[in-house]
Amino acid sequence: MKPVVTIEYCPRCGWMLRAAYMAQELLTTFTDDVHGVLIQPSEVNGRYNIRVDDVKIFDRKEEGRFPEIKELKQLVRDKVNPEKSLGHSDKSKPLH
């Protein structure tokens, strides 16, 4: 079964549109790699966490910020399809 990405957001903080935007970007990029993206309202104030299945890949409180979409795509790619190229959104490869 393909993984599910969950974006848990604080509805009281007004972060639903941010979560929806990120979900749309992830679904567009990972159409063949994920089962879906779940946008889940949190019961905890200020929460904005992103998980792939049960593995947390981003926590707004721990990082002190929201993820950039490029960064989020890289984090998801590393979990769902590490060989996938993200084109211009990909992190730079180290030169050896």
C-alpha positions as CSV (number, residue, x, y, z in Angstrom):
1,M,0.0,0.0,0.0
2,K,1.3,3.5,-0.9
3,P,1.9,5.8,2.1
4,V,-0.4,8.6,3.2
5,V,0.9,12.0,4.0
6,T,-1.0,13.8,6.9
7,I,-0.9,17.5,7.4
8,E,-2.2,18.3,10.9
9,Y,-2.9,22.0,11.3
10,C,-4.4,24.3,13.9
11,P,-7.8,25.5,12.6
12,R,-8.0,28.2,15.3
13,C,-4.7,29.7,13.9
14,G,-6.2,29.9,10.4
15,W,-3.8,27.5,8.8
16,M,-6.2,25.5,6.8
17,L,-5.5,27.3,3.5
18,R,-1.7,26.7,4.0
19,A,-2.4,23.0,4.6
20,A,-4.6,22.8,1.5
21,Y,-2.0,24.5,-0.6
22,M,0.7,22.2,0.6
23,A,-1.5,19.1,0.1
24,Q,-2.2,20.3,-3.5
25,E,1.5,20.7,-4.2
26,L,2.3,17.2,-2.8
27,L,-0.5,15.5,-4.7
28,T,0.7,17.2,-7.9
29,T,4.3,16.1,-7.4
30,F,3.7,12.6,-5.9
31,T,0.6,11.4,-7.8
32,D,2.0,8.0,-8.4
33,D,3.9,7.7,-5.1
34,V,1.3,8.3,-2.4
35,H,-2.2,7.0,-1.6
36,G,-3.3,10.5,-0.7
37,V,-2.8,13.5,1.5
38,L,-5.0,13.9,4.6
39,I,-5.6,17.4,5.9
40,Q,-6.4,16.9,9.6
41,P,-7.6,19.7,12.0
42,S,-5.7,19.5,15.2
43,E,-7.2,19.7,18.7
44,V,-3.9,21.2,19.9
45,N,-3.5,25.0,19.5
46,G,-0.6,26.0,17.3
47,R,0.1,22.6,15.8
48,Y,1.4,22.1,12.3
49,N,2.9,18.7,11.8
50,I,3.5,16.7,8.7
51,R,3.8,12.9,8.7
52,V,4.3,10.2,6.2
53,D,2.3,7.3,7.5
54,D,3.2,7.4,11.2
55,V,6.7,9.1,10.8
56,K,6.8,12.8,11.6
57,I,8.9,14.6,9.0
58,F,8.2,18.2,10.0
59,D,7.0,19.9,13.2
60,R,6.4,23.7,13.2
61,K,7.1,24.0,16.9
62,E,10.3,22.1,16.8
63,E,11.6,24.0,13.8
64,G,10.2,27.4,14.8
65,R,8.8,28.0,11.3
66,F,6.7,26.5,8.5
67,P,8.4,24.4,5.8
68,E,9.2,25.9,2.5
69,I,7.3,23.9,-0.2
70,K,10.7,22.9,-1.9
71,E,11.9,21.6,1.5
72,L,8.7,19.7,2.1
73,K,8.8,18.0,-1.3
74,Q,12.3,16.9,-0.5
75,L,11.3,15.5,2.9
76,V,8.3,13.6,1.4
77,R,10.4,12.3,-1.5
78,D,13.0,11.0,0.8
79,K,10.4,8.8,2.5
80,V,8.1,7.8,-0.4
81,N,10.4,7.5,-3.4
82,P,14.1,8.4,-2.7
83,E,15.1,7.9,-6.4
84,K,12.5,10.4,-7.7
85,S,14.0,13.6,-9.3
86,L,12.3,16.8,-8.3
87,G,13.8,18.7,-11.1
88,H,14.6,22.3,-10.3
89,S,13.1,21.8,-6.8
90,D,15.7,19.2,-5.9
91,K,18.4,19.8,-3.4
92,S,21.8,20.4,-4.8
93,K,23.9,17.3,-5.1
94,P,27.3,17.6,-3.4
95,L,30.2,17.7,-5.9
96,H,32.9,15.1,-5.4
